Structures are given as C-alpha cells and as structure tokens.
Amino acid sequence: MENSPEVGGPLSIESRTLTNGAIQLALIGELDLATMSLLDQALDAADAWSKPVIFDLRRLEFVDSSGLHSILRVDRRLQENGGTLTIVRGPRAVERLFKLTGLDSRLNIVGPDEVVSGAT
C-alpha cells in the first residue's frame, strides 16, 4: 500500500493504493470552487482514471455545488475510461446535500463498514 498526502488550501487529500489496486482518496476539509481542481490532480498523480476509485468523505467538513459538480465530472470520466467511483458517506451536513440534490441515488454511496481495506 502507498500513502501520499496531497495538500492544498482548505482541502487535503490522502491517497493510498489498496491491495486490490483501487485508489482510495480521503477528502479532508472543504470541497468547493477553490479546491475542486485538487481532485483531478490527485487522480492524475495516482494514475487512477481507469481504476476503481474510492472517495472517503468521512472527514469532509463542507461541500458546495462546485464540489458536487466536480464529483459528478470525476464519476463520468472514470466511467468513460473503465474505472468506477465509490463514495464513503460523509458527515450529516455533507450527506444531506447529496440527498437534497438526488445524488445519493445516482452515485454509488456506501457506509464506512461497507468498504473493507483492500476491496470495494
């Protein structure tokens, strides 16, 4: 397994490669217009566009519509390249935004106990 933090502004992204080859990105802080480009940078750095990717939102404090749009764009790009996106449910405020926008039924969102280290 690899661990590499990507830090920028109020968003930090901890990246690691799981034993099954999936890339897990833990998003910490705020995902908004000012920080959304960090997702692409982290995925580029991990060469993850054709792999299973897990966004762990448990430590995400805030997400706005720009951040949601960025997640949707990442999901679409992964699908176009043969990858997949799984999202580990975040705190109540973050989860509420996914529900309000209907993205909770469009994206693959799971609870923390549904993701086993090394597998999705």
Chimera marker file (.cmm) of the C-alpha trace (Angstrom):
<marker_set name="trace">
<marker id="1" x="0.000" y="0.000" z="0.000" r="1" g="1" b="0" radius="0.5"/>
<marker id="2" x="1.128" y="3.533" z="-0.749" r="1" g="1" b="0" radius="0.5"/>
<marker id="3" x="0.304" y="6.607" z="1.283" r="1" g="1" b="0" radius="0.5"/>
<marker id="4" x="0.747" y="10.052" z="-0.184" r="1" g="1" b="0" radius="0.5"/>
<marker id="5" x="-0.883" y="13.225" z="1.086" r="1" g="1" b="0" radius="0.5"/>
<marker id="6" x="-1.898" y="15.914" z="-1.404" r="1" g="1" b="0" radius="0.5"/>
<marker id="7" x="-2.334" y="19.174" z="0.456" r="1" g="1" b="0" radius="0.5"/>
<marker id="8" x="-3.700" y="22.464" z="-0.838" r="1" g="1" b="0" radius="0.5"/>
<marker id="9" x="-5.678" y="25.252" z="0.774" r="1" g="1" b="0" radius="0.5"/>
<marker id="10" x="-8.527" y="24.136" z="3.000" r="1" g="1" b="0" radius="0.5"/>
<marker id="11" x="-8.691" y="20.685" z="1.324" r="1" g="1" b="0" radius="0.5"/>
<marker id="12" x="-6.244" y="17.887" z="1.964" r="1" g="1" b="0" radius="0.5"/>
<marker id="13" x="-6.374" y="14.612" z="0.084" r="1" g="1" b="0" radius="0.5"/>
<marker id="14" x="-4.729" y="11.497" z="1.456" r="1" g="1" b="0" radius="0.5"/>
<marker id="15" x="-4.177" y="8.962" z="-1.291" r="1" g="1" b="0" radius="0.5"/>
<marker id="16" x="-3.390" y="5.292" z="-0.966" r="1" g="1" b="0" radius="0.5"/>
<marker id="17" x="-3.427" y="2.287" z="-3.227" r="1" g="1" b="0" radius="0.5"/>
<marker id="18" x="-5.334" y="-0.660" z="-1.788" r="1" g="1" b="0" radius="0.5"/>
<marker id="19" x="-4.245" y="-4.280" z="-2.202" r="1" g="1" b="0" radius="0.5"/>
<marker id="20" x="-6.864" y="-4.819" z="-4.930" r="1" g="1" b="0" radius="0.5"/>
<marker id="21" x="-5.436" y="-1.920" z="-6.988" r="1" g="1" b="0" radius="0.5"/>
<marker id="22" x="-8.204" y="0.533" z="-6.088" r="1" g="1" b="0" radius="0.5"/>
<marker id="23" x="-7.208" y="4.090" z="-5.271" r="1" g="1" b="0" radius="0.5"/>
<marker id="24" x="-8.658" y="5.494" z="-2.050" r="1" g="1" b="0" radius="0.5"/>
<marker id="25" x="-8.732" y="9.253" z="-1.624" r="1" g="1" b="0" radius="0.5"/>
<marker id="26" x="-9.684" y="10.614" z="1.795" r="1" g="1" b="0" radius="0.5"/>
<marker id="27" x="-11.004" y="14.166" z="1.379" r="1" g="1" b="0" radius="0.5"/>
<marker id="28" x="-10.343" y="16.313" z="4.438" r="1" g="1" b="0" radius="0.5"/>
<marker id="29" x="-11.674" y="19.844" z="4.850" r="1" g="1" b="0" radius="0.5"/>
<marker id="30" x="-13.676" y="21.714" z="2.217" r="1" g="1" b="0" radius="0.5"/>
<marker id="31" x="-14.501" y="20.772" z="-1.377" r="1" g="1" b="0" radius="0.5"/>
<marker id="32" x="-15.582" y="23.878" z="-3.240" r="1" g="1" b="0" radius="0.5"/>
<marker id="33" x="-14.740" y="26.059" z="-6.241" r="1" g="1" b="0" radius="0.5"/>
<marker id="34" x="-11.344" y="26.958" z="-4.805" r="1" g="1" b="0" radius="0.5"/>
<marker id="35" x="-10.273" y="23.349" z="-4.136" r="1" g="1" b="0" radius="0.5"/>
<marker id="36" x="-12.059" y="21.160" z="-6.688" r="1" g="1" b="0" radius="0.5"/>
<marker id="37" x="-9.090" y="21.055" z="-9.083" r="1" g="1" b="0" radius="0.5"/>
<marker id="38" x="-7.182" y="19.121" z="-6.402" r="1" g="1" b="0" radius="0.5"/>
<marker id="39" x="-9.353" y="16.054" z="-7.145" r="1" g="1" b="0" radius="0.5"/>
<marker id="40" x="-8.110" y="15.882" z="-10.730" r="1" g="1" b="0" radius="0.5"/>
<marker id="41" x="-4.539" y="16.473" z="-9.592" r="1" g="1" b="0" radius="0.5"/>
<marker id="42" x="-4.737" y="13.640" z="-7.047" r="1" g="1" b="0" radius="0.5"/>
<marker id="43" x="-6.289" y="11.261" z="-9.599" r="1" g="1" b="0" radius="0.5"/>
<marker id="44" x="-3.675" y="12.215" z="-12.210" r="1" g="1" b="0" radius="0.5"/>
<marker id="45" x="-0.880" y="11.673" z="-9.689" r="1" g="1" b="0" radius="0.5"/>
<marker id="46" x="-2.251" y="8.229" z="-8.815" r="1" g="1" b="0" radius="0.5"/>
<marker id="47" x="-2.842" y="7.367" z="-12.500" r="1" g="1" b="0" radius="0.5"/>
<marker id="48" x="-6.364" y="6.383" z="-11.396" r="1" g="1" b="0" radius="0.5"/>
<marker id="49" x="-8.621" y="7.303" z="-14.323" r="1" g="1" b="0" radius="0.5"/>
<marker id="50" x="-9.180" y="3.675" z="-15.379" r="1" g="1" b="0" radius="0.5"/>
<marker id="51" x="-9.236" y="2.085" z="-11.916" r="1" g="1" b="0" radius="0.5"/>
<marker id="52" x="-11.713" y="1.654" z="-9.097" r="1" g="1" b="0" radius="0.5"/>
<marker id="53" x="-11.619" y="4.838" z="-7.015" r="1" g="1" b="0" radius="0.5"/>
<marker id="54" x="-12.991" y="5.363" z="-3.523" r="1" g="1" b="0" radius="0.5"/>
<marker id="55" x="-13.683" y="8.866" z="-2.224" r="1" g="1" b="0" radius="0.5"/>
<marker id="56" x="-13.767" y="8.714" z="1.575" r="1" g="1" b="0" radius="0.5"/>
<marker id="57" x="-15.825" y="11.721" z="2.704" r="1" g="1" b="0" radius="0.5"/>
<marker id="58" x="-15.875" y="10.957" z="6.440" r="1" g="1" b="0" radius="0.5"/>
<marker id="59" x="-13.569" y="13.913" z="7.209" r="1" g="1" b="0" radius="0.5"/>
<marker id="60" x="-15.056" y="16.305" z="4.649" r="1" g="1" b="0" radius="0.5"/>
<marker id="61" x="-16.482" y="19.274" z="6.536" r="1" g="1" b="0" radius="0.5"/>
<marker id="62" x="-18.078" y="21.184" z="3.659" r="1" g="1" b="0" radius="0.5"/>
<marker id="63" x="-19.031" y="20.692" z="0.022" r="1" g="1" b="0" radius="0.5"/>
<marker id="64" x="-20.785" y="23.173" z="-2.253" r="1" g="1" b="0" radius="0.5"/>
<marker id="65" x="-22.391" y="22.843" z="-5.687" r="1" g="1" b="0" radius="0.5"/>
<marker id="66" x="-18.996" y="23.229" z="-7.387" r="1" g="1" b="0" radius="0.5"/>
<marker id="67" x="-17.654" y="20.347" z="-5.327" r="1" g="1" b="0" radius="0.5"/>
<marker id="68" x="-20.662" y="18.184" z="-6.205" r="1" g="1" b="0" radius="0.5"/>
<marker id="69" x="-20.224" y="19.047" z="-9.883" r="1" g="1" b="0" radius="0.5"/>
<marker id="70" x="-16.582" y="18.044" z="-9.646" r="1" g="1" b="0" radius="0.5"/>
<marker id="71" x="-17.516" y="14.663" z="-8.128" r="1" g="1" b="0" radius="0.5"/>
<marker id="72" x="-20.037" y="14.089" z="-10.941" r="1" g="1" b="0" radius="0.5"/>
<marker id="73" x="-17.435" y="15.003" z="-13.548" r="1" g="1" b="0" radius="0.5"/>
<marker id="74" x="-14.917" y="12.601" z="-11.965" r="1" g="1" b="0" radius="0.5"/>
<marker id="75" x="-17.564" y="9.837" z="-11.943" r="1" g="1" b="0" radius="0.5"/>
<marker id="76" x="-18.313" y="10.395" z="-15.630" r="1" g="1" b="0" radius="0.5"/>
<marker id="77" x="-14.630" y="10.480" z="-16.621" r="1" g="1" b="0" radius="0.5"/>
<marker id="78" x="-13.915" y="7.301" z="-14.660" r="1" g="1" b="0" radius="0.5"/>
<marker id="79" x="-16.814" y="5.507" z="-16.357" r="1" g="1" b="0" radius="0.5"/>
<marker id="80" x="-15.613" y="6.659" z="-19.794" r="1" g="1" b="0" radius="0.5"/>
<marker id="81" x="-12.177" y="5.164" z="-19.065" r="1" g="1" b="0" radius="0.5"/>
<marker id="82" x="-13.353" y="1.894" z="-17.497" r="1" g="1" b="0" radius="0.5"/>
<marker id="83" x="-12.991" y="2.978" z="-13.878" r="1" g="1" b="0" radius="0.5"/>
<marker id="84" x="-15.580" y="3.190" z="-11.127" r="1" g="1" b="0" radius="0.5"/>
<marker id="85" x="-16.304" y="5.566" z="-8.269" r="1" g="1" b="0" radius="0.5"/>
<marker id="86" x="-17.460" y="4.532" z="-4.812" r="1" g="1" b="0" radius="0.5"/>
<marker id="87" x="-18.140" y="7.191" z="-2.195" r="1" g="1" b="0" radius="0.5"/>
<marker id="88" x="-17.904" y="6.544" z="1.536" r="1" g="1" b="0" radius="0.5"/>
<marker id="89" x="-20.682" y="8.549" z="3.186" r="1" g="1" b="0" radius="0.5"/>
<marker id="90" x="-19.618" y="11.780" z="4.877" r="1" g="1" b="0" radius="0.5"/>
<marker id="91" x="-20.895" y="13.693" z="7.904" r="1" g="1" b="0" radius="0.5"/>
<marker id="92" x="-24.571" y="14.605" z="8.194" r="1" g="1" b="0" radius="0.5"/>
<marker id="93" x="-24.246" y="18.035" z="6.510" r="1" g="1" b="0" radius="0.5"/>
<marker id="94" x="-22.402" y="16.545" z="3.530" r="1" g="1" b="0" radius="0.5"/>
<marker id="95" x="-24.783" y="13.591" z="3.277" r="1" g="1" b="0" radius="0.5"/>
<marker id="96" x="-27.755" y="15.971" z="3.425" r="1" g="1" b="0" radius="0.5"/>
<marker id="97" x="-26.537" y="17.842" z="0.337" r="1" g="1" b="0" radius="0.5"/>
<marker id="98" x="-26.234" y="14.575" z="-1.594" r="1" g="1" b="0" radius="0.5"/>
<marker id="99" x="-29.819" y="13.724" z="-0.600" r="1" g="1" b="0" radius="0.5"/>
<marker id="100" x="-31.213" y="17.185" z="-1.404" r="1" g="1" b="0" radius="0.5"/>
<marker id="101" x="-29.724" y="17.065" z="-4.905" r="1" g="1" b="0" radius="0.5"/>
<marker id="102" x="-30.726" y="13.452" z="-5.558" r="1" g="1" b="0" radius="0.5"/>
<marker id="103" x="-27.115" y="12.397" z="-5.994" r="1" g="1" b="0" radius="0.5"/>
<marker id="104" x="-27.478" y="9.817" z="-3.238" r="1" g="1" b="0" radius="0.5"/>
<marker id="105" x="-29.486" y="7.699" z="-5.690" r="1" g="1" b="0" radius="0.5"/>
<marker id="106" x="-27.302" y="8.461" z="-8.721" r="1" g="1" b="0" radius="0.5"/>
<marker id="107" x="-23.871" y="7.756" z="-7.242" r="1" g="1" b="0" radius="0.5"/>
<marker id="108" x="-22.559" y="4.625" z="-5.536" r="1" g="1" b="0" radius="0.5"/>
<marker id="109" x="-22.551" y="5.796" z="-1.899" r="1" g="1" b="0" radius="0.5"/>
<marker id="110" x="-21.777" y="3.314" z="0.854" r="1" g="1" b="0" radius="0.5"/>
<marker id="111" x="-21.379" y="3.344" z="4.625" r="1" g="1" b="0" radius="0.5"/>
<marker id="112" x="-17.927" y="3.101" z="6.207" r="1" g="1" b="0" radius="0.5"/>
<marker id="113" x="-18.418" y="-0.553" z="7.186" r="1" g="1" b="0" radius="0.5"/>
<marker id="114" x="-19.252" y="-1.459" z="3.584" r="1" g="1" b="0" radius="0.5"/>
<marker id="115" x="-15.726" y="-0.691" z="2.398" r="1" g="1" b="0" radius="0.5"/>
<marker id="116" x="-13.142" y="-3.223" z="3.503" r="1" g="1" b="0" radius="0.5"/>
<marker id="117" x="-9.477" y="-2.273" z="3.374" r="1" g="1" b="0" radius="0.5"/>
<marker id="118" x="-8.233" y="-3.590" z="0.072" r="1" g="1" b="0" radius="0.5"/>
<marker id="119" x="-11.659" y="-4.092" z="-1.500" r="1" g="1" b="0" radius="0.5"/>
<marker id="120" x="-14.736" y="-2.145" z="-2.584" r="1" g="1" b="0" radius="0.5"/>
<link id1="1" id2="2" r="1" g="1" b="0" radius="0.2"/>
<link id1="2" id2="3" r="1" g="1" b="0" radius="0.2"/>
<link id1="3" id2="4" r="1" g="1" b="0" radius="0.2"/>
<link id1="4" id2="5" r="1" g="1" b="0" radius="0.2"/>
<link id1="5" id2="6" r="1" g="1" b="0" radius="0.2"/>
<link id1="6" id2="7" r="1" g="1" b="0" radius="0.2"/>
<link id1="7" id2="8" r="1" g="1" b="0" radius="0.2"/>
<link id1="8" id2="9" r="1" g="1" b="0" radius="0.2"/>
<link id1="9" id2="10" r="1" g="1" b="0" radius="0.2"/>
<link id1="10" id2="11" r="1" g="1" b="0" radius="0.2"/>
<link id1="11" id2="12" r="1" g="1" b="0" radius="0.2"/>
<link id1="12" id2="13" r="1" g="1" b="0" radius="0.2"/>
<link id1="13" id2="14" r="1" g="1" b="0" radius="0.2"/>
<link id1="14" id2="15" r="1" g="1" b="0" radius="0.2"/>
<link id1="15" id2="16" r="1" g="1" b="0" radius="0.2"/>
<link id1="16" id2="17" r="1" g="1" b="0" radius="0.2"/>
<link id1="17" id2="18" r="1" g="1" b="0" radius="0.2"/>
<link id1="18" id2="19" r="1" g="1" b="0" radius="0.2"/>
<link id1="19" id2="20" r="1" g="1" b="0" radius="0.2"/>
<link id1="20" id2="21" r="1" g="1" b="0" radius="0.2"/>
<link id1="21" id2="22" r="1" g="1" b="0" radius="0.2"/>
<link id1="22" id2="23" r="1" g="1" b="0" radius="0.2"/>
<link id1="23" id2="24" r="1" g="1" b="0" radius="0.2"/>
<link id1="24" id2="25" r="1" g="1" b="0" radius="0.2"/>
<link id1="25" id2="26" r="1" g="1" b="0" radius="0.2"/>
<link id1="26" id2="27" r="1" g="1" b="0" radius="0.2"/>
<link id1="27" id2="28" r="1" g="1" b="0" radius="0.2"/>
<link id1="28" id2="29" r="1" g="1" b="0" radius="0.2"/>
<link id1="29" id2="30" r="1" g="1" b="0" radius="0.2"/>
<link id1="30" id2="31" r="1" g="1" b="0" radius="0.2"/>
<link id1="31" id2="32" r="1" g="1" b="0" radius="0.2"/>
<link id1="32" id2="33" r="1" g="1" b="0" radius="0.2"/>
<link id1="33" id2="34" r="1" g="1" b="0" radius="0.2"/>
<link id1="34" id2="35" r="1" g="1" b="0" radius="0.2"/>
<link id1="35" id2="36" r="1" g="1" b="0" radius="0.2"/>
<link id1="36" id2="37" r="1" g="1" b="0" radius="0.2"/>
<link id1="37" id2="38" r="1" g="1" b="0" radius="0.2"/>
<link id1="38" id2="39" r="1" g="1" b="0" radius="0.2"/>
<link id1="39" id2="40" r="1" g="1" b="0" radius="0.2"/>
<link id1="40" id2="41" r="1" g="1" b="0" radius="0.2"/>
<link id1="41" id2="42" r="1" g="1" b="0" radius="0.2"/>
<link id1="42" id2="43" r="1" g="1" b="0" radius="0.2"/>
<link id1="43" id2="44" r="1" g="1" b="0" radius="0.2"/>
<link id1="44" id2="45" r="1" g="1" b="0" radius="0.2"/>
<link id1="45" id2="46" r="1" g="1" b="0" radius="0.2"/>
<link id1="46" id2="47" r="1" g="1" b="0" radius="0.2"/>
<link id1="47" id2="48" r="1" g="1" b="0" radius="0.2"/>
<link id1="48" id2="49" r="1" g="1" b="0" radius="0.2"/>
<link id1="49" id2="50" r="1" g="1" b="0" radius="0.2"/>
<link id1="50" id2="51" r="1" g="1" b="0" radius="0.2"/>
<link id1="51" id2="52" r="1" g="1" b="0" radius="0.2"/>
<link id1="52" id2="53" r="1" g="1" b="0" radius="0.2"/>
<link id1="53" id2="54" r="1" g="1" b="0" radius="0.2"/>
<link id1="54" id2="55" r="1" g="1" b="0" radius="0.2"/>
<link id1="55" id2="56" r="1" g="1" b="0" radius="0.2"/>
<link id1="56" id2="57" r="1" g="1" b="0" radius="0.2"/>
<link id1="57" id2="58" r="1" g="1" b="0" radius="0.2"/>
<link id1="58" id2="59" r="1" g="1" b="0" radius="0.2"/>
<link id1="59" id2="60" r="1" g="1" b="0" radius="0.2"/>
<link id1="60" id2="61" r="1" g="1" b="0" radius="0.2"/>
<link id1="61" id2="62" r="1" g="1" b="0" radius="0.2"/>
<link id1="62" id2="63" r="1" g="1" b="0" radius="0.2"/>
<link id1="63" id2="64" r="1" g="1" b="0" radius="0.2"/>
<link id1="64" id2="65" r="1" g="1" b="0" radius="0.2"/>
<link id1="65" id2="66" r="1" g="1" b="0" radius="0.2"/>
<link id1="66" id2="67" r="1" g="1" b="0" radius="0.2"/>
<link id1="67" id2="68" r="1" g="1" b="0" radius="0.2"/>
<link id1="68" id2="69" r="1" g="1" b="0" radius="0.2"/>
<link id1="69" id2="70" r="1" g="1" b="0" radius="0.2"/>
<link id1="70" id2="71" r="1" g="1" b="0" radius="0.2"/>
<link id1="71" id2="72" r="1" g="1" b="0" radius="0.2"/>
<link id1="72" id2="73" r="1" g="1" b="0" radius="0.2"/>
<link id1="73" id2="74" r="1" g="1" b="0" radius="0.2"/>
<link id1="74" id2="75" r="1" g="1" b="0" radius="0.2"/>
<link id1="75" id2="76" r="1" g="1" b="0" radius="0.2"/>
<link id1="76" id2="77" r="1" g="1" b="0" radius="0.2"/>
<link id1="77" id2="78" r="1" g="1" b="0" radius="0.2"/>
<link id1="78" id2="79" r="1" g="1" b="0" radius="0.2"/>
<link id1="79" id2="80" r="1" g="1" b="0" radius="0.2"/>
<link id1="80" id2="81" r="1" g="1" b="0" radius="0.2"/>
<link id1="81" id2="82" r="1" g="1" b="0" radius="0.2"/>
<link id1="82" id2="83" r="1" g="1" b="0" radius="0.2"/>
<link id1="83" id2="84" r="1" g="1" b="0" radius="0.2"/>
<link id1="84" id2="85" r="1" g="1" b="0" radius="0.2"/>
<link id1="85" id2="86" r="1" g="1" b="0" radius="0.2"/>
<link id1="86" id2="87" r="1" g="1" b="0" radius="0.2"/>
<link id1="87" id2="88" r="1" g="1" b="0" radius="0.2"/>
<link id1="88" id2="89" r="1" g="1" b="0" radius="0.2"/>
<link id1="89" id2="90" r="1" g="1" b="0" radius="0.2"/>
<link id1="90" id2="91" r="1" g="1" b="0" radius="0.2"/>
<link id1="91" id2="92" r="1" g="1" b="0" radius="0.2"/>
<link id1="92" id2="93" r="1" g="1" b="0" radius="0.2"/>
<link id1="93" id2="94" r="1" g="1" b="0" radius="0.2"/>
<link id1="94" id2="95" r="1" g="1" b="0" radius="0.2"/>
<link id1="95" id2="96" r="1" g="1" b="0" radius="0.2"/>
<link id1="96" id2="97" r="1" g="1" b="0" radius="0.2"/>
<link id1="97" id2="98" r="1" g="1" b="0" radius="0.2"/>
<link id1="98" id2="99" r="1" g="1" b="0" radius="0.2"/>
<link id1="99" id2="100" r="1" g="1" b="0" radius="0.2"/>
<link id1="100" id2="101" r="1" g="1" b="0" radius="0.2"/>
<link id1="101" id2="102" r="1" g="1" b="0" radius="0.2"/>
<link id1="102" id2="103" r="1" g="1" b="0" radius="0.2"/>
<link id1="103" id2="104" r="1" g="1" b="0" radius="0.2"/>
<link id1="104" id2="105" r="1" g="1" b="0" radius="0.2"/>
<link id1="105" id2="106" r="1" g="1" b="0" radius="0.2"/>
<link id1="106" id2="107" r="1" g="1" b="0" radius="0.2"/>
<link id1="107" id2="108" r="1" g="1" b="0" radius="0.2"/>
<link id1="108" id2="109" r="1" g="1" b="0" radius="0.2"/>
<link id1="109" id2="110" r="1" g="1" b="0" radius="0.2"/>
<link id1="110" id2="111" r="1" g="1" b="0" radius="0.2"/>
<link id1="111" id2="112" r="1" g="1" b="0" radius="0.2"/>
<link id1="112" id2="113" r="1" g="1" b="0" radius="0.2"/>
<link id1="113" id2="114" r="1" g="1" b="0" radius="0.2"/>
<link id1="114" id2="115" r="1" g="1" b="0" radius="0.2"/>
<link id1="115" id2="116" r="1" g="1" b="0" radius="0.2"/>
<link id1="116" id2="117" r="1" g="1" b="0" radius="0.2"/>
<link id1="117" id2="118" r="1" g="1" b="0" radius="0.2"/>
<link id1="118" id2="119" r="1" g="1" b="0" radius="0.2"/>
<link id1="119" id2="120" r="1" g="1" b="0" radius="0.2"/>
</marker_set>
